[in-house]
């Protein structure tokens, strides 16, 4: 699954700087740091994320 950020609660430059690089099927990908993911989940206030 890929999330598309339409209304960024965390500035892109911060996401880029704090992101974590991982290897996925031989390709390097960067994912948001957990702190930034929590910030975005809280801002989205979705019922699917009740424990955030």
DRENTORKOL-3810 file (N, C-alpha, C; in nm, 4 decimals):
REM DRENTORKOL-3810
@n.u->0.0846; n.v->-0.1164; n.w->0.0000; ca.u->0.0000; ca.v->0.0000; ca.w->0.0000; c.u->0.0899; c.v->0.1236; c.w->0.0000
@n.u->0.0475; n.v->0.2238; n.w->-0.0704; ca.u->0.1187; ca.v->0.3514; ca.w->-0.0745; c.u->0.0210; c.v->0.4607; c.w->-0.0354
@n.u->0.0593; n.v->0.5423; n.w->0.0611; ca.u->-0.0233; ca.v->0.6569; ca.w->0.0986; c.u->0.0231; c.v->0.7778; c.w->0.0197
@n.u->-0.0725; n.v->0.8518; n.w->-0.0325; ca.u->-0.0421; ca.v->0.9762; ca.w->-0.1027; c.u->-0.0770; c.v->1.0907; c.w->-0.0087
@n.u->0.0189; n.v->1.1784; n.w->0.0120; ca.u->-0.0022; ca.v->1.2901; ca.w->0.1044; c.u->-0.0592; c.v->1.4079; c.w->0.0265
@n.u->-0.1827; n.v->1.4426; n.w->0.0578; ca.u->-0.2486; ca.v->1.5530; ca.w->-0.0099; c.u->-0.2357; c.v->1.6815; c.w->0.0714
@n.u->-0.2474; n.v->1.6675; n.w->0.2010; ca.u->-0.2418; ca.v->1.7809; ca.w->0.2931; c.u->-0.1349; c.v->1.7492; c.w->0.3970
@n.u->-0.0092; n.v->1.7809; n.w->0.3654; ca.u->0.0984; ca.v->1.7373; ca.w->0.4547; c.u->0.0982; c.v->1.8068; c.w->0.5902
@n.u->0.0896; n.v->1.7268; n.w->0.6947; ca.u->0.0991; ca.v->1.7777; ca.w->0.8317; c.u->0.2451; c.v->1.7908; c.w->0.8724
@n.u->0.3313; n.v->1.7192; n.w->0.8002; ca.u->0.4752; ca.v->1.7247; ca.w->0.8228; c.u->0.5365; c.v->1.7718; c.w->0.6914
@n.u->0.6153; n.v->1.8778; n.w->0.6931; ca.u->0.6757; ca.v->1.9279; ca.w->0.5686; c.u->0.7595; c.v->1.8202; c.w->0.4987
@n.u->0.7555; n.v->1.8197; n.w->0.3662; ca.u->0.8262; ca.v->1.7179; ca.w->0.2894; c.u->0.9747; c.v->1.7138; c.w->0.3219
@n.u->1.0370; n.v->1.8303; n.w->0.3372; ca.u->1.1807; ca.v->1.8301; ca.w->0.3657; c.u->1.2112; c.v->1.7607; c.w->0.4986
@n.u->1.1200; n.v->1.7715; n.w->0.5948; ca.u->1.1373; ca.v->1.7008; ca.w->0.7225; c.u->1.1177; c.v->1.5508; c.w->0.7024
@n.u->1.0163; n.v->1.5129; n.w->0.6248; ca.u->0.9955; ca.v->1.3707; ca.w->0.5959; c.u->1.1187; c.v->1.3105; c.w->0.5289
@n.u->1.1728; n.v->1.3828; n.w->0.4327; ca.u->1.2900; ca.v->1.3360; ca.w->0.3593; c.u->1.4109; c.v->1.3221; c.w->0.4520
@n.u->1.4336; n.v->1.4219; n.w->0.5356; ca.u->1.5507; ca.v->1.4220; ca.w->0.6236; c.u->1.5421; c.v->1.3140; c.w->0.7311
@n.u->1.4226; n.v->1.2915; n.w->0.7840; ca.u->1.4076; ca.v->1.1977; ca.w->0.8953; c.u->1.3676; c.v->1.0580; c.w->0.8508
@n.u->1.3417; n.v->1.0403; n.w->0.7224; ca.u->1.2979; ca.v->0.9108; ca.w->0.6707; c.u->1.3995; c.v->0.8005; c.w->0.6929
@n.u->1.3514; n.v->0.6791; n.w->0.6943; ca.u->1.4343; ca.v->0.5610; ca.w->0.7161; c.u->1.4448; c.v->0.4857; c.w->0.5834
@n.u->1.5685; n.v->0.4556; n.w->0.5420; ca.u->1.5889; ca.v->0.3840; ca.w->0.4168; c.u->1.5907; c.v->0.2340; c.w->0.4425
@n.u->1.5139; n.v->0.1608; n.w->0.3613; ca.u->1.5047; ca.v->0.0156; ca.w->0.3733; c.u->1.5263; c.v->-0.0480; c.w->0.2376
@n.u->1.5579; n.v->-0.1768; n.w->0.2393; ca.u->1.5692; ca.v->-0.2537; ca.w->0.1169; c.u->1.4405; c.v->-0.3337; c.w->0.1008
@n.u->1.3744; n.v->-0.3187; n.w->-0.0135; ca.u->1.2509; ca.v->-0.3918; ca.w->-0.0404; c.u->1.2656; c.v->-0.4617; c.w->-0.1742
@n.u->1.2770; n.v->-0.5925; n.w->-0.1717; ca.u->1.2936; ca.v->-0.6719; ca.w->-0.2930; c.u->1.4081; c.v->-0.6201; c.w->-0.3792
@n.u->1.5201; n.v->-0.5863; n.w->-0.3144; ca.u->1.6377; ca.v->-0.5421; ca.w->-0.3871; c.u->1.6382; c.v->-0.3954; c.w->-0.4268
@n.u->1.5380; n.v->-0.3210; n.w->-0.3863; ca.u->1.5311; ca.v->-0.1768; ca.w->-0.4155; c.u->1.5328; c.v->-0.0984; c.w->-0.2863
@n.u->1.6023; n.v->0.0120; n.w->-0.2866; ca.u->1.6062; ca.v->0.0988; ca.w->-0.1692; c.u->1.4831; c.v->0.1893; c.w->-0.1725
@n.u->1.4110; n.v->0.1915; n.w->-0.0599; ca.u->1.2957; ca.v->0.2804; ca.w->-0.0465; c.u->1.3128; c.v->0.3610; c.w->0.0821
@n.u->1.2452; n.v->0.4716; n.w->0.0907; ca.u->1.2503; ca.v->0.5530; ca.w->0.2116; c.u->1.1083; c.v->0.5648; c.w->0.2654
@n.u->1.0951; n.v->0.5376; n.w->0.3952; ca.u->0.9652; ca.v->0.5509; ca.w->0.4602; c.u->0.9746; c.v->0.6587; c.w->0.5671
@n.u->0.8611; n.v->0.7130; n.w->0.6018; ca.u->0.8574; ca.v->0.8183; ca.w->0.7035; c.u->0.8989; c.v->0.7621; c.w->0.8390
@n.u->0.9650; n.v->0.8446; n.w->0.9185; ca.u->1.0025; ca.v->0.8070; ca.w->1.0548; c.u->0.8749; c.v->0.7862; c.w->1.1369
@n.u->0.8826; n.v->0.6998; n.w->1.2367; ca.u->0.7646; ca.v->0.6666; ca.w->1.3169; c.u->0.7002; c.v->0.7901; c.w->1.3787
@n.u->0.7810; n.v->0.8848; n.w->1.4231; ca.u->0.7257; ca.v->1.0070; ca.w->1.4832; c.u->0.6407; c.v->1.0836; c.w->1.3815
@n.u->0.6883; n.v->1.0888; n.w->1.2573; ca.u->0.6135; ca.v->1.1584; ca.w->1.1533; c.u->0.4884; c.v->1.0816; c.w->1.1137
@n.u->0.4972; n.v->0.9491; n.w->1.1109; ca.u->0.3786; ca.v->0.8681; ca.w->1.0811; c.u->0.2702; c.v->0.8903; c.w->1.1852
@n.u->0.3084; n.v->0.8934; n.w->1.3123; ca.u->0.2111; ca.v->0.9157; ca.w->1.4197; c.u->0.1477; c.v->1.0537; c.w->1.4052
@n.u->0.2271; n.v->1.1549; n.w->1.3754; ca.u->0.1738; ca.v->1.2907; ca.w->1.3551; c.u->0.0705; c.v->1.2910; c.w->1.2433
@n.u->0.1027; n.v->1.2256; n.w->1.1314; ca.u->0.0103; ca.v->1.2230; ca.w->1.0169; c.u->-0.1156; c.v->1.1425; c.w->1.0481
@n.u->-0.1011; n.v->1.0312; n.w->1.1207; ca.u->-0.2175; ca.v->0.9500; ca.w->1.1572; c.u->-0.3109; c.v->1.0275; c.w->1.2507
@n.u->-0.2531; n.v->1.0961; n.w->1.3473; ca.u->-0.3366; ca.v->1.1751; ca.w->1.4398; c.u->-0.4101; c.v->1.2865; c.w->1.3658
@n.u->-0.3437; n.v->1.3507; n.w->1.2737; ca.u->-0.4057; ca.v->1.4598; ca.w->1.1977; c.u->-0.5180; c.v->1.4079; c.w->1.1083
@n.u->-0.5030; n.v->1.2861; n.w->1.0564; ca.u->-0.6056; ca.v->1.2283; ca.w->0.9689; c.u->-0.7304; c.v->1.1899; c.w->1.0466
@n.u->-0.7146; n.v->1.1561; n.w->1.1760; ca.u->-0.8270; ca.v->1.1224; ca.w->1.2644; c.u->-0.9205; c.v->1.0186; c.w->1.2028
@n.u->-0.8614; n.v->0.9104; n.w->1.1530; ca.u->-0.9405; ca.v->0.8047; ca.w->1.0893; c.u->-0.9863; c.v->0.7016; c.w->1.1922
@n.u->-1.1057; n.v->0.6485; n.w->1.1726; ca.u->-1.1565; ca.v->0.5469; ca.w->1.2641; c.u->-1.0764; c.v->0.4171; c.w->1.2547
@n.u->-1.0043; n.v->0.3958; n.w->1.1439; ca.u->-0.9218; ca.v->0.2764; ca.w->1.1285; c.u->-0.7977; c.v->0.2795; c.w->1.2171
@n.u->-0.7659; n.v->0.3951; n.w->1.2724; ca.u->-0.6453; ca.v->0.4114; ca.w->1.3543; c.u->-0.6811; c.v->0.4540; c.w->1.4972
@n.u->-0.7620; n.v->0.3754; n.w->1.5677; ca.u->-0.8102; ca.v->0.4204; ca.w->1.6991; c.u->-0.7019; c.v->0.4281; c.w->1.8073
@n.u->-0.5954; n.v->0.3527; n.w->1.7935; ca.u->-0.4932; ca.v->0.3455; ca.w->1.8979; c.u->-0.3807; c.v->0.4462; c.w->1.8794
@n.u->-0.3894; n.v->0.5312; n.w->1.7811; ca.u->-0.2809; ca.v->0.6293; ca.w->1.7562; c.u->-0.3046; c.v->0.7530; c.w->1.8392
END
